[in-house]
Structures are given as structure tokens and as C-alpha cells.
Amino acid sequence: MSALTPQSDMPTPTTDKITQAAMETIYLCKFRVSMDGEWLCLRELDDISLTPDPEPTHEDPNYLMANERMNLMNMAKLSIKGLIESALNLGRTLDSDYAPLQQFFVVMEHCLKHGLKAKKTFLGQNKSFWGPLELVEKLVPEAAEITASVKDLPGLKTPVGRGRAWLRLALMQKKLSEYMKALINRKDLLSEFYEPNALMMEEEGAIIAGLLVGLNVIDANFCMKGEDLDSQVGVIDFSMYLKDGNSTKGSEGDGQITAILDQKNYVEELNRHLSATVNNLQAKVDALEKSNTKLTEELAVANNRIITLQEEMERVKEESSYILESNRKVAKDRTADGQALTEARKQLKEETQLRLDVEKELEVQIGMRQEMELAMKMLEKDVCEKQDALVALRQQLDDLRALKHELSFKLQSSDMGAKQKSELNSRLEEKTNQMAATIKQLEQSEKDLVKQAKTLNSAANKLIQKHH
């Protein structure tokens, strides 16, 4: 492909930077690059027969620029397609030594350089695509991190090196297509750097930006601290894109095998993810069962406490009845003395204090019951959330039932566990209702006790009045 490099007998400039810029330039003006399937065709324009219709001549700058745009777009298509296919076949993270990746950056560099306005310096004319790339951080705030990282790299001394580092960082971030689209959509800003018929200003630039979306499927990792990006020579190796017809069938077979392997890896990864989800859900179900067991034990303790309180209430009733009976006997006989009355008052105070203690205990139990009801509500809410998660998991497992019968069996087990939880919840609700009924009975007994105490007080007052 040496015919693509311009030959000249004129002496070269003595400045190294101008020589380097000349070496990095690819001349496609006298050639046409076309794609026929997976073929790359190069033909000189002088060998192409022209129609008798009036067309722009080869010396027309607009015609030459359009031809260059078409050539660069075709090269970008081949480079991106080859990079994606080779990266998928390779199956690992790409680095800076990967040849298709190097050629992709060379092609992108030529696309960004096409139609750049020359800036005059004391060394001559200088063309750099770093200026347009700096605009991206104004259009997309996420790109500010890349621009700052490029400026902080110590080994970069030229704008070309910074532009190359920016392209590599954007590819690692998987945002190269997004950044290029944002840049191409602002042609009012690009007009400061590019000629009106440059690639970035025409439709070909938008097509290349759309093709870059496919690069999001590959992973790349670059270490640019030790890499000399300033002095690299960007030459397109056309031999990488020239294919013969015999390799077409083999590449199709490899593509089918790669697709099958990708599907297998995807299914395995999805199965691993679902297995992890099932394990996590099973752990949550076990924790929920433990929590239900703990609440059941607390409920049993509360029931025992309520039974104890009921026994104490019965004892208080018996003692109150005994006191009333004794008071009745005292009222009938009228032979009781002041000491018996004092003892009755003392017993009345003791019974009153006991009643107050019982009331306090009842208040404590009522507070515990409210806390248990709140805990039950939270438990029901958690059970509903777990049931929703189980429904979503069933839908996923239904889609893969043909692939994994074992996961379906585990899902059925999870459904049985959920039913058991529902039964436990219903039992807890029944026990809670029973406890509420018991508390109502205690409250009614308390009211009866209060009435009896009032009756006892009135009887005692009458007895005192009669005694006086």
C-alpha cells in the first residue's frame, strides 16, 4: 500500500514537528475506498470511467473533500466492525498493544483531523484536533473528568498527544459515541475549528458517531503514564481489512460458534444470578421465620402473664367478697369495736393499693399489646414485600423453566414456605384476637372491682358514722 503515501523529491523541512505532521498525514484524494460486503476496494480515480453527464472534475476541492469523507467513513466502518468482531472472539479486556484497537485510534485521529483549519505558529502551520475535543466538557458535564485527567498527565506535551489520550479515556468510559454525537450536533461551535465541508461538519461524521455505539460492548484498559502518545506515527494498515473469499465461510462458522458461546455464557450468568437471588430470598425467609418464632414466644409469655393477672384478680375478688361478708356481719351484729374497723380500713387501703398496682400492670400489658400489634403490622408489611419479590422471581423462573428445572423446584419450595408463613400469620392473628378478648374481660373485671370498692367505701363510711 505504498502508493497511498505521496512521493516528493523536494527537501523536507528541518523542523522535527513539521516532519512528524507530514508523516501522520494519509492522502486518499487520488484513490476511492469502497466496501463490497467484507471487501475493501481501492481504485485510482483516473481508472474510473466517467459518465458524459456534467460532473465536478477531480481538481474541484469540494469533490476531493467529498471523496476523502467517503473514504474515511468506509475505513471507520471497517475498523469498528473488525474491532468489535475480534474483541468478541478474543473474550478479554483489550489493552494498548492490541493491533485492531491501535488501527481504530489511527482512523479516528484521521477523521478528526479532516478539514481542520490550520493555525499558524512560529514553526509553521499546525493542525490539532485537541481544540474541538475540549469543547465536549461544555456540552456534556461528565466529560470534564476526562479533560481534567488528560491535562494532569505528566508525559503529554503536545495537543496531539492530549487528543489521543482523550480518545482512549472516552473509550474506557464507554461514552465515546455520546461525546461525539454531542459535539457533532453543535456545528456552530465546530465551525471555529473545521472547514464547512469537513467530515465533522457533514453527514459522514454523524454516521461515524452512530457506529461508535457498538464499541460499548467491549472493555478496554489503558496505562497511558508510560506511553509516548506525542511521537506516535498514525499510519493506517490496509492489510488488516483485505480479506479473501476462502475465509468467509470460516468466519461465518466462527461467528456462529461465538454467538452460541455468548448465549451459553449469558444463560449461565443469568442462572448464577437467579441462584444468588433465590439464596438471598431463602435467607430472608429463614430470618422471617425466626422472627415469627420469637414473636410467638413473646406472645406465649404475654398470655402467661395475662393468666397470672387473671388469677390475681380472682384472688382480689375473693378477698373483697370476704371483706364484704365480714362487713355485713359487722353491720348486722353492731358489736364490732374500733379495732376491727381500723383493721377493715387497713385492709381497704391494702386492697386499694393492690387495685392500683393491678391497674398499673394492666397499663403495662396494654402497652406491650400495642407494641406487639405494631410489630405484627410491620411483619405483615415485610411478608407482603417478600411475597411481591417471590412473584417477580416466579416470573423470571417461568421464562427459564425450560433451561433450569431445578430452579423451578426451588421456587415451588419457596412458595410452600410462603404458605407456611401465611398460616403462621393467621395463627398469630387468632392469638392476638384471643388476647384482645382476654384484655376486654380484664377491663370488665376491673370495672366490677371498682364498683365493689365503691360499695365497700360507702359501707365503711356508713359504719364509721354509725360508730360515732
C-alpha positions in Angstrom: 0.0 0.0 0.0 2.9 2.3 -0.5 1.0 4.0 -3.3 -1.0 5.8 -0.7 2.0 7.8 0.6 2.9 10.8 -1.5 6.3 10.8 -3.1 8.2 14.0 -3.4 11.7 14.9 -4.4 11.6 18.2 -2.6 13.8 18.5 0.5 11.9 18.1 3.8 11.8 20.9 6.4 14.4 20.7 9.2 11.9 21.0 11.9 11.0 17.7 13.5 7.4 18.6 14.3 6.6 19.5 10.7 8.2 16.2 9.6 6.1 14.3 12.1 2.9 16.0 11.0 3.7 15.1 7.4 4.3 11.5 8.3 1.0 11.3 10.1 -1.0 12.5 7.1 -2.7 10.0 4.9 -3.5 11.0 1.3 -6.7 9.4 -0.1 -7.5 12.1 -2.7 -6.4 10.0 -5.7 -8.0 6.8 -4.5 -11.5 5.7 -3.8 -12.2 3.3 -1.0 -15.4 1.2 -1.3 -16.9 -1.7 0.6 -18.5 -4.7 -1.0 -19.7 -6.9 1.8 -16.5 -7.6 3.8 -14.2 -6.5 0.9 -12.1 -3.3 0.9 -11.5 -2.0 -2.7 -9.0 0.7 -3.6 -9.1 2.2 -7.1 -7.4 5.2 -8.7 -9.8 7.8 -9.8 -8.2 8.0 -13.2 -9.2 4.4 -13.8 -12.9 5.1 -13.2 -14.9 5.8 -16.3 -16.9 9.0 -16.1 -20.4 9.4 -17.5 -20.9 12.1 -20.1 -23.2 14.0 -17.7 -21.6 17.1 -16.3 -19.9 16.3 -13.0 -17.3 18.1 -10.9 -13.8 17.5 -12.0 -11.2 15.7 -9.9 -9.4 19.0 -9.3 -12.6 20.5 -7.7 -11.8 20.9 -3.9 -15.3 20.1 -3.0 -15.2 16.9 -5.0 -11.9 15.9 -3.4 -13.1 16.6 0.1 -16.3 14.6 -0.5 -14.2 11.7 -1.8 -12.0 11.9 1.3 -15.0 11.9 3.6 -16.4 8.8 1.9 -13.0 7.1 2.2 -12.6 7.9 5.8 -16.2 6.8 6.6 -15.6 3.4 4.9 -12.4 3.0 6.8 -14.2 3.8 10.1 -16.9 1.2 9.3 -14.2 -1.5 8.6 -12.2 -0.5 11.7 -15.1 -0.5 14.1 -16.6 -3.7 12.7 -13.2 -5.5 12.8 -12.5 -4.3 16.3 -15.9 -5.5 17.7 -15.6 -8.9 16.0 -12.0 -9.5 17.1 -12.7 -8.3 20.6 -15.7 -10.6 21.0 -13.7 -13.6 19.7 -10.8 -12.7 22.0 -13.1 -12.6 25.1 -10.9 -10.4 27.3 -10.2 -6.8 28.2 -8.3 -5.0 25.5 -5.0 -3.1 26.1 -3.0 -0.6 24.1 -0.9 -3.3 22.4 -4.0 -4.8 20.6 -3.4 -4.1 16.9 -7.1 -3.6 15.8 -7.5 -1.1 18.6 -4.5 0.8 17.6 -5.8 1.0 14.0 -9.1 2.2 15.3 -7.5 5.1 17.1 -5.5 5.9 13.9 -8.6 6.0 11.8 -10.4 8.2 14.4 -7.5 10.5 14.5 -7.6 11.0 10.7 -11.4 11.5 10.9 -11.0 14.2 13.5 -8.1 15.9 11.5 -10.1 16.0 8.3 -10.9 19.6 7.3 -9.2 21.2 10.3 -8.4 24.9 9.9 -4.7 25.4 10.0 -3.3 27.6 12.8 -0.1 29.5 12.1 2.7 29.3 14.6 6.3 30.3 14.5 7.1 26.7 13.4 4.6 26.8 10.5 1.0 25.6 10.2 -0.3 23.3 12.9 -3.4 21.2 12.8 -4.6 19.7 16.1 -7.9 18.1 16.9 -7.5 18.7 20.7 -9.3 22.0 20.4 -12.7 20.5 19.3 -12.4 17.7 21.9 -12.0 20.3 24.7 -15.5 21.6 23.8 -17.1 18.4 24.9 -16.9 19.2 28.6 -19.0 22.3 27.9 -21.7 20.2 26.2 -21.6 17.1 28.4 -20.6 17.8 32.0 -19.5 14.2 32.5 -16.6 14.8 30.1 -15.0 17.3 32.4 -13.4 14.5 34.4 -11.7 13.1 31.2 -10.4 16.5 30.2 -9.0 17.2 33.7 -7.3 13.7 33.7 -5.7 14.4 30.3 -4.4 17.8 31.4 -3.0 16.2 34.6 -1.0 13.5 32.7 2.7 14.5 33.1 4.0 12.8 29.9 1.8 14.7 27.4 3.4 17.8 25.9 1.6 18.3 22.6 -2.1 18.9 21.7 -2.0 15.8 19.5 -0.9 13.6 22.5 -3.7 15.1 24.6 -6.3 14.4 21.9 -5.1 10.7 21.7 -5.3 10.3 25.4 -8.8 11.8 25.4 -10.0 9.3 22.8 -8.6 6.4 24.9 -10.2 7.6 28.2 -13.5 8.2 26.4 -13.4 4.6 25.1 -12.6 3.2 28.5 -15.6 5.2 29.9 -17.8 3.8 27.1 -19.0 7.3 26.3 -17.1 8.0 23.1 -20.3 7.8 20.9 -22.3 10.0 23.3 -19.5 12.7 23.3 -19.1 12.6 19.5 -22.8 13.0 18.9 -23.0 15.9 21.3 -20.0 17.5 19.5 -21.4 17.0 16.0 -24.8 18.4 16.9 -23.1 21.8 17.7 -21.9 22.7 14.3 -21.9 26.4 15.3 -19.1 25.6 17.7 -17.3 23.3 15.3 -17.2 25.9 12.6 -14.4 27.7 14.5 -12.1 24.7 14.0 -13.3 22.9 10.8 -13.9 23.9 7.2 -17.5 23.8 6.0 -17.0 20.6 4.0 -15.0 18.8 6.7 -16.1 15.3 7.8 -17.2 16.5 11.3 -19.4 19.1 9.6 -21.1 16.7 7.1 -23.4 13.7 7.3 -20.5 11.2 7.4 -19.5 12.5 10.8 -22.9 11.7 12.2 -22.8 8.2 10.7 -19.4 7.5 12.3 -20.7 8.8 15.7 -23.7 6.3 15.4 -21.3 3.5 14.5 -19.3 4.2 17.7 -22.3 3.0 19.8 -21.3 -0.6 19.0 -18.0 -0.1 20.9 -19.9 -0.1 24.2 -19.8 -3.9 24.2 -16.1 -4.1 24.5 -13.9 -3.5 27.6 -10.6 -1.7 27.3 -7.9 -0.8 29.8 -5.0 1.5 29.0 -2.0 2.6 31.1 -1.0 5.9 29.5 1.6 7.1 32.0 4.4 5.2 30.4 3.1 5.5 26.8 4.5 8.1 24.4 1.4 9.5 22.7 3.1 12.6 21.4 5.5 10.9 19.0 3.4 8.1 17.7 3.0 7.9 13.9 -0.5 7.3 12.7 -0.4 5.1 9.6 -3.4 3.0 8.5 -2.6 -0.6 7.8 -4.9 -1.6 5.0 -3.7 -5.2 5.1 -5.8 -5.8 8.2 -9.0 -5.1 6.2 -8.2 -7.0 3.0 -9.9 -10.4 3.0 -10.1 -13.3 0.6 -13.3 -15.3 -0.3 -12.0 -18.5 1.2 -12.1 -17.1 4.7 -15.7 -16.0 4.5 -17.2 -19.4 5.4 -14.7 -19.9 8.2 -15.5 -16.5 9.6 -19.2 -17.3 9.4 -18.7 -20.5 11.3 -16.6 -18.8 13.9 -19.3 -16.2 14.2 -22.0 -18.8 14.8 -19.8 -20.6 17.4 -19.1 -17.3 19.1 -22.8 -16.4 19.1 -23.6 -19.9 20.7 -20.8 -19.4 23.3 -22.1 -15.9 24.1 -25.6 -17.3 24.6 -24.3 -20.1 26.8 -22.3 -17.7 28.9 -25.3 -15.4 29.2 -27.6 -18.2 30.3 -25.0 -19.4 32.8 -24.5 -15.9 34.2 -28.3 -15.4 34.4 -28.6 -18.8 36.2 -25.9 -17.8 38.7 -27.7 -14.5 39.3 -31.0 -16.2 39.9 -29.4 -18.8 42.2 -27.9 -16.0 44.2 -31.3 -14.3 44.3 -33.0 -17.5 45.5 -30.4 -18.0 48.2 -30.8 -14.4 49.4 -34.6 -14.8 49.4 -34.3 -18.1 51.3 -32.1 -16.4 53.9 -34.7 -13.6 54.3 -37.4 -16.3 54.7 -35.4 -18.1 57.4 -34.8 -14.8 59.2 -38.6 -14.1 58.9 -39.4 -17.5 60.3 -37.0 -16.9 63.3 -38.7 -13.5 63.9 -42.1 -15.2 63.8 -40.9 -17.8 66.3 -39.6 -15.1 68.6 -42.9 -13.2 68.4 -44.8 -16.4 69.1 -42.6 -16.9 72.2 -43.3 -13.4 73.3 -47.0 -13.9 72.8 -46.9 -17.0 74.9 -45.1 -15.1 77.7 -47.8 -12.3 77.4 -50.5 -14.9 77.6 -49.0 -16.5 80.7 -48.7 -13.0 82.3 -52.4 -12.4 81.5 -53.3 -15.7 83.1 -51.3 -14.7 86.2 -53.1 -11.3 86.3 -56.5 -13.1 86.0 -55.6 -15.3 88.9 -54.6 -12.2 90.9 -57.9 -10.6 90.0 -59.8 -13.7 91.2 -57.9 -13.6 94.5 -58.7 -9.9 94.9 -62.4 -10.7 94.2 -62.4 -13.5 96.8 -60.7 -11.2 99.3 -63.2 -8.4 98.5 -66.1 -10.8 98.9 -64.7 -11.9 102.2 -64.3 -8.3 103.4 -67.9 -7.5 102.3 -69.1 -10.5 104.1 -67.3 -9.6 107.2 -68.6 -6.0 106.9 -72.1 -7.3 106.5 -71.7 -9.4 109.7 -70.3 -6.3 111.5 -73.3 -4.2 110.3 -75.8 -6.9 111.4 -74.3 -7.6 114.8 -73.3 -4.0 115.6 -70.9 -5.5 118.1 -67.7 -4.7 116.2 -65.2 -2.5 118.0 -62.9 0.3 116.8 -60.0 -2.2 116.3 -62.0 -4.2 113.8 -62.9 -1.0 112.0 -59.2 0.0 111.9 -58.3 -3.4 110.5 -61.1 -3.0 107.9 -59.7 0.3 106.9 -56.2 -1.0 106.7 -57.4 -3.9 104.6 -59.3 -1.5 102.4 -56.2 0.6 101.9 -54.2 -2.5 101.1 -56.9 -3.6 98.6 -57.0 -0.1 97.1 -53.2 -0.2 96.7 -53.4 -3.7 95.2 -56.0 -2.4 92.8 -53.7 0.5 91.8 -50.9 -2.0 91.3 -53.1 -4.2 89.2 -54.2 -1.1 87.1 -50.5 -0.2 86.5 -49.8 -3.8 85.5 -52.8 -3.7 83.1 -51.5 -0.4 81.6 -48.1 -2.1 81.1 -49.7 -5.1 79.4 -51.8 -2.8 77.2 -48.6 -1.0 76.1 -47.0 -4.4 75.4 -50.0 -5.4 73.4 -49.9 -2.2 71.3 -46.2 -2.8 70.7 -46.9 -6.4 69.6 -49.7 -5.1 67.3 -47.2 -2.7 65.7 -44.7 -5.5 65.3 -47.4 -7.6 63.7 -48.2 -4.8 61.2 -44.5 -4.4 60.4 -44.3 -8.2 60.0 -47.3 -8.3 57.7 -45.8 -5.5 55.6 -42.5 -7.4 55.4 -44.4 -10.5 54.4 -46.2 -8.6 51.6 -42.8 -7.3 50.3 -41.4 -10.8 50.3 -44.4 -12.1 48.5 -44.0 -9.4 45.8 -40.4 -10.4 45.5 -41.4 -14.1 45.2 -43.9 -13.2 42.5 -41.2 -11.4 40.5 -38.9 -14.3 41.0 -41.6 -16.7 39.7 -41.9 -14.7 36.5 -38.2 -14.9 35.9 -38.1 -18.6 36.6 -41.0 -19.2 34.3 -39.0 -17.7 31.4 -36.1 -20.0 32.1 -38.1 -23.1 33.1 -37.0 -25.0 30.0 -33.4 -24.3 30.9 -33.4 -25.0 34.7 -35.9 -27.4 36.2 -34.1 -27.3 39.5 -34.7 -23.6 39.9 -38.4 -24.2 39.3 -38.3 -26.8 42.1 -36.7 -24.3 44.5 -39.3 -21.7 43.6 -42.0 -24.2 44.5 -40.3 -24.8 47.8 -40.2 -21.0 48.3 -44.0 -20.9 47.6 -44.6 -23.6 50.2 -42.5 -21.6 52.7 -44.6 -18.5 51.9 -47.8 -20.5 52.5 -46.4 -21.7 55.9 -45.7 -18.0 56.8 -49.3 -17.1 55.8 -50.6 -19.9 58.1 -48.3 -18.7 60.9 -49.6 -15.1 60.4 -53.2 -16.3 60.6 -52.4 -18.2 63.8 -50.7 -15.1 65.3 -53.8 -13.1 64.4 -56.1 -15.6 66.1 -53.9 -15.5 69.2 -53.9 -11.7 69.1 -57.7 -11.7 68.9 -57.9 -14.0 71.9 -55.5 -11.8 73.8 -57.7 -8.8 73.0 -60.8 -10.6 74.2 -59.0 -11.5 77.4 -57.9 -7.9 77.9 -61.6 -6.8 77.5 -62.6 -9.3 80.2 -59.9 -7.9 82.5 -61.2 -4.4 81.8 -64.7 -5.5 82.7 -63.4 -7.2 85.8 -61.6 -4.0 86.7 -64.8 -2.1 86.4 -66.6 -4.6 88.6 -63.7 -4.3 91.2 -64.1 -0.5 91.2 -67.8 -0.8 91.8 -67.2 -3.2 94.6 -64.6 -0.9 96.1 -67.0 2.0 95.9 -69.6 -0.1 97.6 -67.1 -1.1 100.3 -66.1 2.5 100.8 -69.8 3.6 101.2 -70.4 0.7 103.6 -67.3 1.7 105.6 -68.4 5.3 105.8 -71.8 4.3 107.0 -70.2 2.0 109.6 -68.0 4.9 110.8 -71.0 7.2 111.0 -73.0 4.7 113.0 -70.0 4.0 115.2 -69.7 7.7 116.0 
